[in-house]
Every structure is written in C-alpha cells, then in structure tokens.
Amino acid sequence: MTAIPGRALHYVFKIGDRAKNAFFFRQILGMKVLRHEEFKEGCDAECNGPYDNRWSKTMIGYGPEDSHFVIELTYNYGVTSYELGNDFGGVTIHSKDILSRAAKHSYPVKKIDGKEGSLLTSPDGYKFYIIDQAPAAGSDPVQSVELNVTNLPKSKNYWHNLLQMQLLEEKDKSLRLSYGSKQASLVITEISDPLDRAKAYGRIAFAIPAAKQPPLHEAVKAAGTTILKPLITLDTPDKASVTVLILADPDGHEICFVDEEGFGELSQVEKDGDSRLDSYIRKDPFQPK
C-alpha cells in the first residue's frame, strides 16, 4: 500500500444537553456552527453510537471543514447523559480570547499538574486545554486531540506503520502524529490504568481519496486488526453521500476514514446552521426548560 494522503477532520462527542453545549462551544470557546443535520433513525455506521432513534449532528469549529479540525456534537433524543471513561485525553486549543470569555461568564477554569495550559470542561465532561496564545499564522486554533492507550509500542505500530501517520514527536509515554502540516495532530498517551471507554466513547475522523479506501481496507484486513464497518455508503438527507471505513485501534478507539471527494461536497458550510440548531433546541421535548 502506498502512502496515505490523509487529513484530520473531526472528533465526535456524544452530548446530553444541546442548549448547554451550544453555549459552551459558541460563547466560551468561540466556535461557529458549520452545519446542523437531523436524522429520523440510527446511522448504519453507528455514527450516533448504538442507538436506533432520532438523533442530530452539529458540526462546530473555527472555520470550514476543508481547512479546520472541528467537533461533531452528536445528540440522541431522549438520552440526557453518558458515562465518561478514561479513553479521551482532551483537545488543545491556542487562543488569546477563550480565557477572558470564560472569566466574563464565570465559567470554571483549572490548572492541572503536568499539563500545559488551562483546563475547561464541557457540560458533558470533555476536556479542553487552552494555551493562552494566538495560533500561528495560517494554522488552525485546534492544535491537537489526545487519546489514551495502554500499550504505546502496539499503538505506534498501528497508527504509524499500519495507518501511515507521520511520527512528529516521540516521548517515553506519548507520541504525536499527523497526516500533514497545518492540521491538528493526534497525541497518543500511555496510561497505567485499564482503559475504559464507557458510554461516552467518541470517534476520530480522517478524509482520504476514495481510491485509497480499498487498499487501506485490505491492509487492515491483512494485518488482522479490527474492522468495525467495512466500506459502506452513508446518505444524508438532501446532501451528498459519502463512503466510510470504520476501524478500531488496539484499545478500541473508533476511527472513520471517509472519502475526500464526497465529504468535500457534504461538508459545505450552512449559512443558517446557528439558527437551525437553535430552532431544534427550542422544539426539543427532551430539552430542559
């Protein structure tokens, strides 16, 4: 298999209260709704987790998905909370404005020993480390996403050798990897406790050319590692369809490889994304009033 020209896209968070999360991501982190989609039944690739019910997807970030790493907020109607595990390490963001916005709204900020920056925790418990400095010119404020693992050599073999991510930095207990410059990196950190993905487990997504999906599928199959969903086409109402391959690393972290061509059409920014999200929040019978 030749080298994979990949691009980091987003990380999926399951959320229990859309109003609280809309406030946190927009008013505290300063992100913008890029698109909002509603679905009447569960996703064939379990994009919303193991739930066969009405759900929504809100893509939110600092810029278009073709040039920024964004967050996917997945909301299952009627599910108000998810048990957190220790699988997700956090998102690191460079910003000169977030901490002042947090102070303005009296949003809790903490310092964590051994971690750079200040910690903000989302309404559902997901961690965001804020480095109080502007991002470099032309770079995304979202600098990295951290996943915890139990065996660093095994994880290195999987992410670097099999999935062909570039190794940017290697320390005793962590790796930093990427598919290219000027995109968010993936940090893999070894922990001593058993890994617990619980109910809130997420999924990281990358885009690759459609022509690269079958060779990747075959390489993963030959390596004997986990394929959660073989190549499958997913439809979004009134939008482009995409082909995805869903994998799992040695610790069960879910990884989606979507075709770059279809995703480029699907991920166009919606001018009314904010207002559509707000409208659905107001009409949600499960939303606390």
Secondary structure as GFF3:
##gff-version 3
##sequence-region A 1 289
A	DSSP	beta_strand	7	15	.	.	.	ID=ss1
A	DSSP	alpha_helix	18	23	.	.	.	ID=ss2
A	DSSP	pi_helix	24	28	.	.	.	ID=ss3
A	DSSP	beta_strand	32	39	.	.	.	ID=ss4
A	DSSP	beta_strand	55	61	.	.	.	ID=ss5
A	DSSP	beta_strand	70	76	.	.	.	ID=ss6
A	DSSP	beta_strand	88	94	.	.	.	ID=ss7
A	DSSP	alpha_helix	98	104	.	.	.	ID=ss8
A	DSSP	beta_strand	110	111	.	.	.	ID=ss9
A	DSSP	beta_strand	118	121	.	.	.	ID=ss10
A	DSSP	beta_strand	127	131	.	.	.	ID=ss11
A	DSSP	beta_strand	142	149	.	.	.	ID=ss12
A	DSSP	alpha_helix	152	156	.	.	.	ID=ss13
A	DSSP	pi_helix	157	162	.	.	.	ID=ss14
A	DSSP	beta_strand	166	170	.	.	.	ID=ss15
A	DSSP	beta_strand	174	178	.	.	.	ID=ss16
A	DSSP	beta_strand	185	190	.	.	.	ID=ss17
A	DSSP	beta_strand	203	208	.	.	.	ID=ss18
A	DSSP	three_ten_helix	210	212	.	.	.	ID=ss19
A	DSSP	alpha_helix	213	223	.	.	.	ID=ss20
A	DSSP	beta_strand	227	234	.	.	.	ID=ss21
A	DSSP	beta_strand	242	248	.	.	.	ID=ss22
A	DSSP	beta_strand	254	259	.	.	.	ID=ss23
A	DSSP	alpha_helix	260	266	.	.	.	ID=ss24
A	DSSP	alpha_helix	273	283	.	.	.	ID=ss25
###
